[in-house]
Amino acid sequence: MKLSQITKLTRRNFAKLASAGASVSALPGILKAQQAPSQNVAGANSRINVACVGFSDRFKGALLPSFLKSKEELNFDIVALADLWSVRREEGQAAIESKIGHGIDVYKSDEELYEKAKNVDAVIISTADFQHAMHTVHAVKSGKDSYTEKPLAEDMDAANAVLDAVNEARKANNRGGAIVQIGSQRRSGKAYHIANEYIRSGKFGDITYVDLCWNVNQPQRWRRGDLPSKLKEADTDWKRWLLDRPQVKFDPRKYLEFRLFWPYSSGIPGQWMCHQIDTVSWFTGFDYPRWAMAGGGIYAWKDGRQSADTFTTIFEYGPDDDQNKGFQVVFSSRQHNSARGNVEKYHSKIGTIDLIKGTVSNEGVERAKLETTKLSESEAASTAADTGAGNMEIDHMRNWMECVRSRKQPNAPVEAGYSHAVALVMSNASMREGMRAAFDKATRQVMVGGKPFKGF
């Protein structure tokens, strides 16, 4: 199954390199009425008003600074904030107002925002991992464009719902429909664009193996210290936070440390693997793997978490009609020892592309003619622990803002998020069920043991 064509890239000069499922109605809480898009977006020079949905550390540390870099030039503004927790609303309001120099409106939920705010054209969504897809559905069905943090979805029902909602919006009007950018910022990285074009040019030959690794030594990663003790159920909306997840007793750790607990996040694969596996789909044109085998466990940090602190997935990619063609991808990650660090290497019979170093070389190949060549003079990949506003984050946000104006599809459209969501769910299914997982394109479900994987 081919998704909509990924954003076409401007051809570059390769001289240097050559030398070297479910329907929307099935998900509760989704807005029923589709509102007309704001008229502000239509004007070539009119101001675009944006709201923050979910005042997170990611928004504060990376998304907001990236937005501010292009805000004045592109005539954008932030006018509102929606967050379920009263403390976050107060902190978010103060932080945003201090940066933009004027007051903003605050709302207790994204749905209240769409019902009451009349001046919002687009939103930046940085809520809990499992909420991204449904919150994007809310935005799209309310006629808003969206910058949505990754992972797009942690289950196939949500992934299918958001893909359907965006496609319906595209069909409903002639202005490009909803402009949805997924927070896979590698798709706006200069070195990654050059690598993509180099691979697609055929000069690198057929990819035979992809080595992906993301190791850190961070015992407190995704822990929030004493913050959970400050969260009171009366100060938030626990049932609304749960969305389509099982109705369970209020737990401040799950609310604030959601990346440690299933089914609110898959942890390592949802946070780190989906960044690296996204480039595989982008560079090769394969929307999802043929199969996945995964394993992992909690071997180091016995702190009540449910997400693995050590995780490995083996993927096989290739054409559906020829099982003898393709390549293997191995992703591994651990949170308790940073040896080997970050690795993103693409191998062929000709040589190796190293996206962390930003080079093409003859590494591992005897008598190869390739010489080590830089992909880009600027940054290649960010390091594992950096979550700030680097060049790729800034460029990625700017790309979305430009597309909101032009109505062209951004570098990481919803189809890109859908692809990494499929790989993510396949990894989860395999690890949790102990069997190989595959994607059924007819039912749009990940299958394991002959059954669709629901996960919760």
C-alpha positions in Angstrom: 0.0 0.0 0.0 1.4 3.4 -1.0 0.4 6.4 1.0 0.2 9.8 -0.5 3.4 10.8 -2.2 6.0 12.2 0.3 6.9 15.8 -0.2 9.0 16.2 -3.3 12.5 17.6 -2.8 14.3 20.1 -4.9 17.1 18.3 -6.8 20.6 19.2 -5.6 24.0 19.1 -7.1 25.5 15.7 -6.4 28.9 16.3 -7.9 30.7 16.0 -4.5 28.8 12.9 -3.5 29.3 11.2 -6.9 33.0 11.3 -6.3 32.6 9.5 -3.2 -9.3 1.4 10.2 -11.2 2.5 12.4 -13.6 5.3 11.5 -13.5 8.6 13.4 -16.8 7.9 15.0 -15.3 4.9 16.7 -13.2 7.0 19.0 -14.9 8.8 21.9 -14.6 12.5 22.6 -14.1 13.6 19.0 -15.9 16.7 17.9 -19.0 16.0 15.9 -19.4 19.2 14.0 -16.9 20.3 11.4 -16.4 24.0 11.7 -15.3 26.2 8.8 -11.6 27.1 8.7 -10.7 30.5 9.9 -10.7 33.1 7.2 -7.4 34.5 8.5 -5.5 31.7 6.8 -6.8 32.7 3.3 -5.2 36.1 3.3 -1.7 36.2 1.9 -0.6 38.8 4.4 -3.0 38.5 7.3 -1.8 37.3 10.7 -2.0 33.6 11.5 -3.1 33.0 15.0 -1.8 29.9 16.8 -2.8 28.1 20.0 -0.7 25.7 22.1 -2.5 22.5 23.0 -0.5 21.0 25.9 2.1 23.1 27.7 4.8 20.5 27.9 8.6 20.7 28.4 8.9 20.0 24.7 6.8 23.0 23.8 8.6 25.2 26.2 12.1 24.1 25.4 12.0 23.5 21.6 8.7 24.2 19.9 8.1 27.7 21.3 11.7 28.9 20.7 11.5 27.5 17.1 8.2 29.3 16.5 9.6 32.6 17.8 12.5 32.4 15.3 10.1 32.9 12.4 7.1 34.5 14.1 7.7 38.1 13.0 8.9 37.5 9.5 6.0 35.2 8.6 3.4 37.2 10.6 2.3 34.6 13.1 1.2 35.0 16.7 0.2 32.9 19.7 -3.2 33.8 21.1 -4.3 30.9 23.2 -3.3 27.9 25.4 -5.3 24.8 26.3 -4.2 22.4 29.0 -6.1 20.2 31.4 -4.0 20.9 34.4 -4.6 24.3 36.1 -0.9 24.5 37.1 0.2 24.1 33.5 -2.3 26.6 32.3 -0.9 29.2 34.8 2.7 28.4 34.0 2.1 28.2 30.3 0.2 31.5 30.2 3.0 33.3 32.0 5.8 31.7 29.9 4.1 32.4 26.6 3.0 36.0 27.4 6.6 36.8 28.6 7.9 35.7 25.2 5.3 37.3 22.9 4.6 40.5 24.9 0.8 40.4 25.2 -1.9 38.4 26.9 -3.4 35.1 25.7 -6.6 33.3 26.3 -6.5 30.0 28.3 -8.9 27.0 28.0 -9.4 23.8 30.1 -9.2 21.5 27.1 -8.6 21.4 23.4 -12.3 20.9 22.8 -13.2 24.0 24.8 -10.6 25.9 22.8 -12.3 24.9 19.5 -15.8 25.6 20.8 -15.1 29.1 22.2 -12.0 30.6 20.5 -12.9 32.4 17.3 -9.5 33.7 16.4 -7.4 30.5 16.2 -6.2 29.3 12.8 -3.7 26.6 13.8 -2.5 24.7 16.8 0.8 23.2 18.1 0.0 19.9 19.8 2.5 18.6 22.4 0.3 16.5 24.7 1.0 12.9 25.9 2.2 10.4 23.3 -1.0 8.4 23.1 -3.1 11.6 22.7 -1.4 13.1 19.6 -3.5 11.4 17.0 -6.9 12.1 18.6 -6.0 15.7 19.4 -5.0 16.1 15.8 -8.4 14.7 14.8 -10.1 17.3 17.0 -8.1 20.1 15.4 -8.6 18.9 11.8 -12.3 18.5 12.3 -12.5 22.0 13.7 -10.9 23.4 10.6 -7.4 24.0 12.1 -4.0 23.3 10.8 -1.7 21.4 13.2 1.9 20.9 14.1 1.7 17.6 15.9 4.6 16.2 18.0 5.7 12.6 17.3 4.9 9.8 17.7 1.7 10.4 15.7 0.0 7.4 17.2 0.6 4.4 19.6 -2.2 2.2 18.2 -3.6 1.6 14.7 -7.2 2.7 15.5 -5.9 6.2 16.3 -3.5 6.2 13.4 -6.3 5.3 11.0 -8.6 7.9 12.5 -6.2 10.8 12.0 -5.2 9.7 8.5 -8.9 9.5 7.5 -9.6 12.9 9.1 -6.8 14.6 7.2 -7.8 13.0 3.9 -11.4 14.0 4.4 -10.3 17.5 5.0 -8.3 17.5 1.8 -11.3 16.4 -0.2 -13.6 18.8 1.4 -11.9 22.0 0.2 -9.6 23.2 -2.6 -7.1 24.9 -0.3 -4.9 22.0 0.6 -7.2 20.7 3.3 -5.6 20.5 6.7 -1.9 21.3 6.9 -0.5 18.8 9.4 3.2 18.7 10.1 4.4 15.7 12.2 7.3 16.6 14.5 9.8 14.3 12.7 12.4 17.1 12.3 14.9 15.1 10.4 12.8 15.7 7.4 13.8 19.3 7.5 17.5 18.6 8.1 19.9 19.6 5.3 22.1 16.5 5.6 19.0 14.3 5.6 17.7 15.9 2.4 21.0 15.4 0.7 21.2 11.8 1.8 17.7 11.1 0.6 18.4 12.5 -2.8 21.8 10.7 -3.0 20.2 7.3 -2.2 17.3 7.9 -4.6 19.8 8.9 -7.4 21.0 5.3 -7.4 24.7 6.2 -6.8 24.8 4.5 -3.5 23.4 1.2 -4.9 20.8 -1.0 -3.1 20.6 -0.6 0.7 21.4 -3.9 2.3 21.4 -3.1 6.0 20.5 -0.2 8.3 22.1 0.1 11.7 20.2 2.3 14.2 21.1 2.9 17.8 20.2 5.3 20.5 22.0 4.7 23.8 22.0 7.0 26.8 22.9 6.8 30.5 19.9 8.6 32.0 18.4 7.0 35.1 16.0 9.9 35.5 14.9 10.1 31.9 11.1 10.7 31.8 11.0 10.8 35.6 9.6 14.0 37.0 11.1 14.1 40.5 8.6 15.3 43.1 6.2 16.9 40.6 3.7 14.0 40.7 3.1 14.8 44.4 1.9 18.3 43.3 -0.7 17.0 40.9 -4.2 16.7 42.5 -7.1 15.1 40.7 -9.3 18.1 41.4 -6.9 20.3 39.5 -7.2 18.4 36.2 -9.6 16.3 34.2 -8.4 12.7 34.5 -11.2 11.1 32.5 -10.7 13.5 29.6 -6.9 12.9 29.8 -7.5 9.1 29.4 -9.4 9.6 26.1 -10.0 6.1 24.7 -7.7 4.3 27.2 -9.3 2.2 29.9 -10.9 4.1 32.8 -8.6 3.5 35.7 -8.0 5.1 39.0 -6.3 8.5 39.0 -2.5 8.1 39.0 -0.3 11.3 39.0 2.7 9.3 37.9 0.9 8.0 34.8 -0.2 11.5 34.0 3.2 13.2 34.3 5.5 10.3 33.7 3.4 8.7 30.9 6.4 7.6 28.9 7.2 5.0 31.6 3.7 3.5 31.4 1.8 1.5 28.8 -0.7 2.1 27.2 0.0 5.8 27.4 3.4 5.5 25.7 5.7 2.8 24.4 8.7 4.7 25.8 11.9 4.0 23.8 10.3 3.1 20.4 7.7 5.9 20.5 10.3 8.5 21.6 13.5 7.5 19.8 13.0 4.7 17.3 10.3 6.5 15.4 12.7 9.4 14.6 15.3 7.0 13.1 12.8 4.6 11.5 11.1 7.6 9.8 14.2 8.2 7.7 14.2 4.5 6.4 10.7 5.0 5.1 11.5 8.4 3.6 14.8 7.4 1.9 13.5 4.1 0.5 9.9 4.7 -0.3 8.6 1.7 1.7 5.7 2.9 3.8 6.2 0.2 6.4 8.2 -3.0 7.1 7.2 -6.4 5.9 7.6 -7.7 9.5 9.1 -6.9 12.8 10.6 -8.9 15.7 11.2 -7.1 19.0 12.3 -7.8 22.5 13.2 -5.8 25.6 12.8 -5.5 29.3 13.4 -3.5 32.5 16.9 -4.6 33.4 18.3 -1.6 35.1 15.8 0.9 36.5 13.5 -0.8 38.9 11.4 2.2 39.7 7.8 1.0 39.0 8.0 1.7 35.3 6.3 -0.5 32.7 8.3 0.7 29.6 11.5 -1.2 28.8 14.8 0.4 29.6 16.5 -1.9 27.0 14.9 -2.5 23.7 15.8 -4.0 20.3 13.7 -4.5 17.1 14.7 -6.2 13.8 12.7 -5.1 10.8 12.6 -6.4 7.2 11.8 -4.0 4.5 11.2 -4.7 0.8 8.6 -5.0 -2.0 5.5 -7.0 -1.2 5.7 -8.8 -4.6 9.3 -10.0 -4.2 10.3 -11.5 -0.9 13.9 -12.0 -2.2 14.5 -8.3 -2.4 14.9 -6.0 0.5 17.1 -5.2 3.5 17.2 -5.5 7.3 17.0 -2.8 9.8 18.1 -3.2 13.4 17.2 -0.6 16.1 18.6 -0.9 19.6 18.5 1.3 22.6 19.3 1.3 26.3 18.9 3.9 29.0 21.6 2.8 31.4 24.8 2.8 29.4 25.7 5.3 26.7 28.5 3.3 25.0 28.1 3.4 21.2 25.8 6.4 21.6 23.8 7.4 18.6 24.2 5.5 15.3 22.4 6.0 12.0 24.3 4.1 9.3 23.0 2.9 5.9 25.1 0.2 4.3 25.3 -1.0 0.7 27.8 -3.0 -1.4 29.4 0.3 -2.3 29.9 2.0 1.1 28.3 3.5 4.2 26.2 6.6 4.8 26.8 7.9 8.4 24.0 10.3 9.3 25.5 11.2 12.7 28.8 12.2 11.2 27.1 13.4 8.0 29.4 11.5 5.7 29.4 9.1 2.7 32.5 6.7 2.8 33.9 3.4 1.8 33.7 2.2 5.4 33.4 -1.6 5.5 33.9 -2.1 1.8 37.2 -3.2 0.2 38.4 -1.6 -3.0 35.5 0.8 -3.1 35.9 4.0 -5.0 33.9 6.2 -2.6 35.9 8.6 -0.6 34.7 10.1 2.7 32.6 13.1 1.8 30.5 15.4 3.9 26.8 15.4 3.3 26.4 18.9 4.6 28.5 21.6 6.1 25.8 22.2 8.7 24.6 19.9 11.4 23.7 16.3 10.6 21.7 14.6 13.4 21.2 15.9 16.9 22.7 13.8 19.7 20.5 11.5 21.8 19.7 13.6 24.8 19.3 17.0 23.1 15.6 18.1 23.1 16.1 21.8 22.6 15.5 24.0 19.6 18.3 23.0 17.2 18.6 23.9 13.5 16.4 21.1 12.4 13.6 22.0 14.9 13.7 25.6 13.8 13.7 24.7 10.1 10.9 22.1 10.7 8.7 24.6 12.4 9.4 27.3 9.8 8.5 24.8 7.0 5.1 24.2 8.7 4.5 27.9 9.1 5.3 28.5 5.4 3.0 25.7 4.4 0.1 27.1 6.5 0.4 30.2 4.3 1.1 28.5 0.9 -1.3 25.5 1.5 1.4 23.2 0.2 2.1 19.9 2.1 4.9 20.1 4.6 8.1 18.1 4.8 6.5 15.6 7.3 2.9 15.2 6.3 0.5 12.9 8.1 1.5 10.0 5.8 5.0 10.2 7.3 3.6 9.9 10.8 1.4 7.1 9.7 4.4 5.2 8.4 6.4 5.5 11.6 3.2 4.6 13.6 2.9 1.3 11.7 6.5 0.4 12.5 6.0 1.5 16.1 2.9 -0.6 16.6 4.5 -3.6 14.9 7.4 -3.4 17.4 5.1 -3.1 20.4 3.0 -6.0 19.2 6.0 -8.3 18.7 7.6 -7.4 22.1 4.4 -7.8 24.0 3.1 -10.9 22.3 6.5 -12.6 21.8 5.9 -13.2 18.1 6.7 -11.7 14.7 4.3 -8.9 13.7 3.2 -7.7 10.3 0.9 -5.1 8.8 -2.3 -6.1 7.1 -3.0 -3.4 4.5 -6.5 -4.6 3.8 -7.7 -4.1 7.4 -5.0 -1.5 8.3 -4.2 -3.4 11.4 -1.0 -4.8 12.8 -1.3 -8.6 13.1 0.4 -10.9 15.5 -0.5 -14.5 16.0 -3.2 -14.2 13.4 -5.1 -11.5 15.4 -5.1 -7.7 15.3 -3.0 -6.1 18.0 -5.0 -3.7 20.2 -2.6 -3.5 23.1 -5.1 -2.4 25.8 
